[in-house]
Amino acid sequence: MKIYIDGNYYSKEQAKISVFDHGLLYGDGIFEGIRIYNKHVFKLKEHLLRLYKSAKAINLNIPLTIEEMEKTVNEVVRINKKEDGYIRLIITRGRGDLGIDPGKCLAPSVIIIASDIELYPKEYYTNGIKIITSSLRRLPADGLDPRIKSLNYLNNILAKIEAKNSGCLEAVMLNKQGFVTECTGDNIFIIKDQEIITPQLCEGILDGITRQTIFEFGKQLGMLVRQSRLSQYDLYNADECFLTGSGAEIIPVVEIDGRKVGNGKPGNWTKTLIKIFNEKKY
C-alpha cells in the first residue's frame, strides 16, 4: 500500500503526520470516503465538489485545485492497483502549535489512502439489520453544520457506541426538535405507499452522495422521491427502510427499536434499488 501525503508516497508503516497537526489535536479538517469499482472512482466529481464546499465553509484553503485533486486521486488508485476498494481523502489544517488558532498552522496537509472497507458483513445485505434510536441528539446546525464533512465525529461515535452496546450495528439520531436526521454514518430512507422519503437537509444531515443517487434511481422506477420531516412514528410505520452511504452502499433495515419494519424482511423496493445500484456502480 502506498499512501499519498503532501505530494509524496509512503508505505503504510512509514506514513505519518505530526503530533502537532490540528487535524489530530482538534479534529480541524475535512474528509471524503469514496468507493472504487472496477478501477473507476465512483462519483469522484461529486465527492470533490462536496469536499471543496466543506473546505470553504471552514475557511481551509486546499493546496490543490479541484482538477489537480481529481488527477491525484486517480493516480493513487493506479499506483495501488486497486480494482475495487475505498478511498479516504483527508485535508487537515496542518501543523501548528498547542493553541486552537488555525492561523498558527503552517499549511494544510493532503492525505489520500486507497484501501478496502467492509462496514457490514455480507449477510446483512440479504437479511437486513436492526437499528435503535440513539438517546444522543444530533449536533444542531447552528453549532456545527452537518453538511461539513469534518474530522470531528465524536457525536456520531458516541451514538455508535450506544448502538453496539444495545446489540445493533447502527443508531438513528434525532435533532433537538425530536425529528429524524440520519444514522451515525449513513443517511436513512423509508418507503411508504410506494413513496421514497428521506429527511430534509434542514433537519441537520449530510447531503450524501449515495443519497443523491437514490433520487435518480427512484425516478427511473417511476416512484415519487421526496424530502420530508420524519418522526419515530414514521419510521415505525414504514413499509420499508434502508440506509445509504459510500461505505455502506444500500443496506436494508428490518427492525427499529424492537419494532419490525414491514414484515421484518428486506422489502421488494429496497431489493430493487440494491440491484440497480450494483448494476450501475460499475
Secondary structure, DSSP 8 states (H G I E B T S, - for coil): -EEEETTEEEETTT----TTBHHHHH--EEEEEEEEETTEETTHHHHHHHHHHHHHHTT---SS-HHHHHHHHHHHHHHTT-SSEEEEEEEE--B--SS--GGG----EEEEEEE---SS-THHHHH-EEEEE-SS----TTTS-TTS-BS--HHHHHHHHHHHHTT-SEEEEE-TTS-EEEESSSEEEEEETTEEEE--GGGT----HHHHHHHHHHHHTT-EEEE----HHHHHT-SEEEEEETTTEEEEEEEETTEESTTSS--HHHHHHHHHHHHH--
